[in-house]
């Protein structure tokens, strides 16, 4: 019996719940999950020709060029011709997207459109107990006494990366770099956007959409 193979890309800003949604897609739709970072490490570890080429740039503290990243991803995807896959973290530029479409064209691009203000509010609620690494959240996992660690009573700190100004700058950079890629996939007719504030709000929409494209292995109810 023929099985439907879907080649899918997931996109979304930092803090959009992309990791959570990806886990649920992989589980319910029998897909192989590939992140660009994992692929890069895998190819370097295997010492493939393209992995060695990528390592030569990284060892010099340089960014891996677009053409090398494309070769890395296409090399990995060659082994998954019979499988459905979900690609995360790639492509990051229009040249990468164009080259990928020429070599391993994607059927679907899922974009998680979470408002930046929601992401900023969510991330700025994270607080850290530096000595132990325990993480709290003012809304989802608050300490018993606001501002202090449950076990030691030490004051909690907020990482610089979690401060609103830093988060906003990171999100604006992401938008500037990613919008042309989204526009490219929109022009290809493969982009589908999912608007929402939380993973549990977005997930049913994603599941319903993917179910029209590929029969799910099973459905899992999330709270």
C-alpha positions as CSV (number, residue, x, y, z in Angstrom):
1,X,0.0,0.0,0.0
2,X,1.3,3.4,-0.9
3,X,1.9,5.8,2.0
4,X,1.5,9.5,1.8
5,X,4.9,11.3,2.2
6,X,4.9,14.9,3.4
7,X,7.9,17.2,3.3
8,X,7.1,19.9,5.8
9,X,8.9,22.9,7.3
10,X,7.9,24.6,10.5
11,X,8.7,28.2,11.3
12,X,8.0,30.5,14.2
13,X,9.7,33.1,16.3
14,X,11.6,32.2,19.5
15,X,9.1,31.6,22.3
16,X,6.3,30.7,19.8
17,X,6.0,27.1,21.0
18,X,7.6,25.6,17.9
19,X,9.3,22.9,19.9
20,X,6.1,21.8,21.6
21,X,4.1,21.8,18.3
22,X,6.9,19.9,16.5
23,X,6.8,17.2,19.1
24,X,3.1,16.7,18.7
25,X,3.3,16.7,14.9
26,X,6.0,14.1,14.9
27,X,4.0,11.9,17.4
28,X,0.6,12.1,15.7
29,X,1.7,12.1,12.0
30,X,4.7,9.7,12.0
31,X,7.2,12.2,10.8
32,X,11.0,12.4,11.1
33,X,12.0,15.6,12.9
34,X,15.2,17.3,11.7
35,X,16.7,20.5,13.2
36,X,19.4,22.2,11.2
37,X,21.7,22.2,14.3
38,X,21.3,18.4,14.7
39,X,21.9,17.8,11.0
40,X,25.0,20.0,11.1
41,X,26.4,18.0,14.1
42,X,25.5,14.7,12.5
43,X,27.2,15.4,9.3
44,X,30.4,16.7,11.1
45,X,30.4,13.6,13.3
46,X,30.1,11.3,10.3
47,X,32.9,13.3,8.7
48,X,31.1,13.4,5.4
49,X,32.6,15.6,2.7
50,X,30.0,18.4,3.3
51,X,30.4,17.9,7.1
52,X,34.1,18.5,6.9
53,X,33.5,21.5,4.7
54,X,31.1,23.0,7.2
55,X,33.5,22.3,10.1
56,X,36.2,24.2,8.3
57,X,34.1,27.4,8.5
58,X,33.0,26.8,12.1
59,X,36.6,26.2,13.3
60,X,37.5,29.6,12.0
61,X,34.5,31.2,13.8
62,X,32.7,31.9,10.6
63,X,29.1,31.3,9.6
64,X,28.5,28.3,7.4
65,X,27.7,29.7,3.9
66,X,24.2,29.2,2.3
67,X,25.5,26.8,-0.3
68,X,27.2,24.6,2.3
69,X,24.1,24.6,4.5
70,X,21.9,23.6,1.5
71,X,24.3,20.7,0.7
72,X,24.2,19.6,4.4
73,X,20.4,19.5,4.5
74,X,19.9,17.9,1.1
75,X,22.5,15.2,1.9
76,X,20.6,14.4,5.1
77,X,17.2,14.5,3.3
78,X,18.5,12.1,0.6
79,X,18.2,9.3,3.2
80,X,14.6,10.2,4.0
81,X,13.0,9.9,0.5
82,X,10.6,7.3,1.8
83,X,9.7,9.1,5.0
84,X,7.7,12.2,5.9
85,X,9.8,14.8,7.6
86,X,9.5,18.0,9.6
87,X,12.3,20.4,9.1
88,X,13.0,23.0,11.8
89,X,15.6,25.8,11.8
90,X,16.1,25.8,8.0
91,X,15.9,27.6,5.6
92,X,16.9,30.9,7.2
93,X,17.4,32.9,4.0
94,X,15.7,33.2,0.6
95,X,18.7,31.7,-1.3
96,X,18.5,28.7,1.1
97,X,14.8,28.4,0.5
98,X,15.1,28.6,-3.3
99,X,17.9,26.0,-3.3
100,X,16.0,23.7,-1.1
101,X,12.9,23.9,-3.3
102,X,15.0,23.0,-6.3
103,X,16.6,20.0,-4.6
104,X,14.0,18.7,-2.0
105,X,10.9,20.7,-2.5
106,X,8.6,21.1,0.5
107,X,4.9,20.4,0.3
108,X,3.9,22.5,3.3
109,X,5.4,25.3,5.3
110,X,3.7,25.9,8.7
111,X,4.2,29.3,10.3
112,X,3.3,29.8,14.0
113,X,2.1,33.5,14.1
114,X,2.2,34.3,17.8
115,X,2.0,38.1,18.6
116,X,5.3,39.5,19.8
117,X,3.7,41.1,22.8
118,X,2.4,37.7,24.0
119,X,5.9,36.2,23.6
120,X,7.6,39.1,25.5
121,X,5.1,38.8,28.3
122,X,5.6,35.0,28.5
123,X,9.4,35.1,28.5
124,X,9.8,38.0,30.9
125,X,7.9,35.9,33.5
126,X,10.8,33.5,33.7
127,X,13.1,33.8,36.8
128,X,16.1,31.7,37.7
129,X,17.8,30.4,40.9
130,X,21.3,30.8,39.7
131,X,23.0,28.4,42.0
132,X,20.8,25.4,41.2
133,X,19.5,26.3,37.7
134,X,15.9,26.0,38.9
135,X,13.5,28.0,36.7
136,X,10.3,29.6,37.8
137,X,7.6,31.4,35.9
138,X,5.3,34.0,37.5
139,X,2.3,32.6,35.7
140,X,3.0,28.9,34.9
141,X,5.3,27.8,37.8
142,X,5.5,30.6,40.4
143,X,7.7,30.4,43.5
144,X,5.9,30.0,46.8
145,X,7.2,33.4,47.8
146,X,7.5,35.9,44.9
147,X,11.1,36.6,43.9
148,X,12.6,33.8,46.1
149,X,13.7,30.2,45.6
150,X,11.4,27.6,47.2
151,X,14.2,25.5,48.6
152,X,16.9,28.0,49.7
153,X,15.1,31.3,50.0
154,X,17.7,32.9,47.8
155,X,16.6,35.8,45.6
156,X,15.8,34.9,42.0
157,X,17.4,36.6,39.1
158,X,16.2,37.3,35.5
159,X,18.6,36.4,32.8
160,X,19.6,39.2,30.4
161,X,18.1,37.1,27.5
162,X,14.7,37.1,29.2
163,X,14.5,40.9,29.8
164,X,11.8,42.6,27.6
165,X,14.2,44.8,25.7
166,X,16.4,41.9,24.8
167,X,13.5,39.7,23.8
168,X,12.0,42.4,21.6
169,X,15.3,43.0,19.8
170,X,15.7,39.3,19.2
171,X,12.1,39.0,17.8
172,X,12.6,42.1,15.6
173,X,15.8,40.6,14.2
174,X,14.0,37.3,13.5
175,X,11.1,39.1,11.7
176,X,13.5,41.1,9.6
177,X,15.4,37.9,8.5
178,X,12.5,35.6,8.2
179,X,9.8,37.7,6.5
180,X,11.4,37.4,3.0
181,X,11.5,33.6,3.5
182,X,7.8,33.5,4.4
183,X,7.0,35.8,1.4
184,X,8.9,33.3,-0.8
185,X,6.9,30.3,0.4
186,X,3.7,32.3,0.2
187,X,4.5,32.9,-3.5
188,X,5.0,29.2,-3.9
189,X,1.6,28.5,-2.5
190,X,2.8,26.2,0.3
191,X,2.6,28.6,3.3
192,X,-0.1,28.1,5.9
193,X,-0.2,30.4,8.9
194,X,-1.6,29.6,12.4
195,X,-2.4,32.5,14.6
196,X,-2.7,32.1,18.4
197,X,-1.2,32.9,21.8
198,X,-0.5,29.5,23.2
199,X,0.5,26.0,21.9
200,X,-2.8,24.5,23.1
201,X,-4.7,27.1,21.1
202,X,-2.6,26.6,18.0
203,X,-2.2,22.8,18.1
204,X,-5.8,21.9,17.2
205,X,-5.6,24.1,14.1
206,X,-2.4,22.6,13.0
207,X,-3.7,19.0,13.6
208,X,-6.9,19.7,11.7
209,X,-4.9,21.1,8.8
210,X,-2.4,18.3,8.6
211,X,-5.1,15.7,9.0
212,X,-6.4,16.9,5.6
213,X,-3.0,16.2,4.1
214,X,-2.0,13.0,5.7
215,X,-3.9,10.4,7.7
216,X,-2.6,10.6,11.4
217,X,-1.4,7.6,13.2
218,X,-3.6,8.5,16.1
219,X,-5.0,11.5,17.9
220,X,-3.8,12.6,21.2
221,X,-5.9,14.9,23.4
222,X,-3.9,17.6,25.1
223,X,-5.1,19.6,28.0
